[in-house]
Amino acid sequence: MLSLTKSARVVVAVAIALSISACSRSISQIDSAGHTTNPVFPQMDKATRPEGSYVNLDNLNAIKPGMTKNQLYQLIGTPHFSEGVFGVKEWDYILKFRMASGNDLVCQYKVIFDKDLIAQSFFFKPENCLDRLKVAPAVVKHDVSSTPVTFNANMLFGFNSAVLSTAGINELTSFANKIKQTNLNEKSIIIIGHTDRLGSAVYNQQLSLKRAETVRELLVSNGISRQIIQVEGAGASQPLVACPGKKSAKVVECLAPNRRIVIEFTSK
């Protein structure tokens, strides 16, 4: 086999460096500690989910430095822009808040991670987003029966398992207590399990269904009528993110948003 010339080796090295840079690009000049003096927000019309999402204020206020990406998934979901695949240090969201006037306040929200991909810095555009909410309070609706709720499966279950973890039991018990305080008359609950693409289609469908059934049993054991609960297993058919490559630690982490439990509430 012929060895590469010095110039060829330089070209290869540059190509590799550019490839790595593309996977972990940063537009806000972030330092290794996860800080920047100039957060750069993308144009909202460039979002992969330009409709944004209505965020729970309690979840937003719970966000603190030191959180992992999986913990952020659980609180505010997946980013609304195509940020890259591996080593991503910036997540951008479009957040909506319902105002007392009936109009929506729309803000951009940026999370910045350090070299270890731990969240460290958080920015709003406009900067006074939350202050505007205090001036004109949002109408906070606690009727969970009208809004789908998503749980990160990594928090509820072990990897490739349908057995609830201690944290999962606590989270779902708290959720059951909340929905018992709402009016569930003439309502149905649909629990849908989702997996990532790793594994066969048959296995993923079975795992997603077993997880949905496990969540149903937990809700029933906490006083929710079995008669109003339906379960479904969607397998990997409805992914939120696409992560190329064969199974690896990085791919498994990247696919985390796809492993989820969605609980929907519908009228009978």
Residue pairs with C-beta under 8 A, 6 or more apart in sequence:
4 12
20 87
22 84
23 84
23 85
23 86
23 87
23 88
24 84
24 86
24 87
24 88
24 89
25 84
25 88
26 89
26 90
27 40
27 42
27 90
28 36
28 38
28 39
28 40
28 90
28 110
28 112
29 36
29 37
29 38
30 36
30 89
30 90
30 112
30 113
32 114
32 115
33 114
33 115
33 120
34 65
34 89
34 112
34 113
34 114
34 115
34 118
34 119
34 120
34 121
35 112
35 120
35 121
36 112
36 121
39 110
39 112
39 121
39 123
39 125
41 92
41 108
41 110
41 123
41 125
42 81
42 92
44 50
44 52
44 94
44 106
44 108
46 81
47 80
47 81
47 92
47 94
48 80
48 81
48 82
49 80
49 81
49 94
50 80
50 94
51 94
52 80
52 93
52 94
52 95
52 96
52 106
53 76
53 77
53 80
53 93
53 94
53 95
53 96
54 95
54 96
54 97
54 98
54 147
55 76
55 93
55 95
55 96
55 97
57 97
57 133
57 138
57 140
59 75
59 76
60 75
60 76
60 95
62 75
63 72
63 75
63 76
63 111
63 119
63 122
65 118
65 119
65 120
65 121
66 118
66 119
66 120
67 118
67 119
68 117
68 118
68 119
69 91
69 113
69 117
69 119
69 253
69 256
70 152
70 154
70 155
70 256
72 91
72 111
72 119
73 152
73 154
73 256
73 257
74 151
74 152
74 155
76 93
76 95
76 109
77 93
77 150
77 257
78 240
78 241
78 257
79 91
79 92
79 93
80 92
80 93
80 94
81 92
83 90
83 91
83 92
85 243
85 244
85 254
86 250
86 254
87 117
88 113
88 117
89 112
89 113
89 114
89 117
90 110
90 111
90 112
90 113
91 110
91 111
91 113
92 108
92 109
92 110
92 111
93 108
93 109
93 110
93 111
94 106
94 107
94 108
94 109
95 106
95 107
95 108
95 109
95 129
96 104
96 105
96 106
96 107
97 104
97 105
97 107
97 133
97 138
98 104
98 138
98 139
98 141
99 105
99 133
99 136
99 137
99 138
99 139
100 136
100 137
100 138
100 139
101 136
105 129
105 132
105 133
105 136
105 138
107 124
107 125
107 126
107 129
108 124
108 125
109 122
109 123
109 124
109 125
109 129
110 122
110 123
110 124
110 125
111 119
111 121
111 122
112 119
112 120
112 121
112 122
112 123
113 119
113 120
114 120
124 130
126 132
141 147
142 178
142 182
143 182
143 183
144 175
144 178
144 179
144 182
144 265
145 179
145 182
145 183
145 184
145 187
145 265
146 265
147 265
148 262
148 263
148 264
148 265
149 175
149 262
149 263
150 260
150 261
150 262
150 263
151 171
151 172
151 175
151 215
151 260
151 261
151 262
151 263
152 256
152 257
152 259
152 260
153 193
153 194
153 195
153 211
153 259
153 260
153 261
154 256
154 259
155 165
155 167
155 168
155 171
156 164
156 165
156 167
156 168
156 171
156 172
156 211
156 215
156 261
157 163
157 164
157 165
157 168
157 211
157 214
158 165
159 252
160 199
160 207
162 207
162 210
162 211
162 213
162 214
163 214
164 172
164 214
164 215
164 218
169 218
172 215
172 218
172 219
172 222
173 218
173 222
175 219
175 263
176 218
176 219
176 222
176 223
176 224
177 222
179 189
179 224
180 222
180 223
180 224
184 224
184 225
184 228
186 267
186 268
187 228
187 265
187 266
187 267
187 268
188 228
188 229
188 230
188 265
188 266
188 267
188 268
189 219
189 224
189 228
189 229
189 230
189 263
189 264
189 265
190 229
190 230
190 231
190 232
190 263
190 264
190 265
190 266
191 212
191 215
191 216
191 219
191 229
191 230
191 231
191 232
191 261
191 262
191 263
192 208
192 212
192 231
192 232
192 233
192 234
192 261
192 262
192 263
192 264
193 207
193 208
193 209
193 210
193 211
193 212
193 215
193 231
193 232
193 233
193 234
193 261
194 208
194 234
194 235
194 236
194 238
194 258
194 259
194 260
194 261
194 262
195 204
195 207
195 208
195 235
195 236
195 258
195 259
196 204
196 236
196 239
196 252
196 255
196 256
196 258
196 259
197 204
197 236
197 239
197 255
197 258
198 204
198 247
198 251
198 252
198 255
199 207
201 235
201 236
204 235
204 236
205 233
205 234
205 235
206 233
207 233
207 235
208 233
208 234
208 235
209 231
209 232
209 233
210 233
211 233
211 261
212 231
212 232
212 233
212 261
213 231
215 231
215 261
215 263
216 226
216 229
216 231
219 229
220 226
220 229
228 268
236 258
239 255
239 258
240 257
240 258
240 260
241 254
241 255
241 257
241 258
243 251
243 254
243 255
244 251
245 251
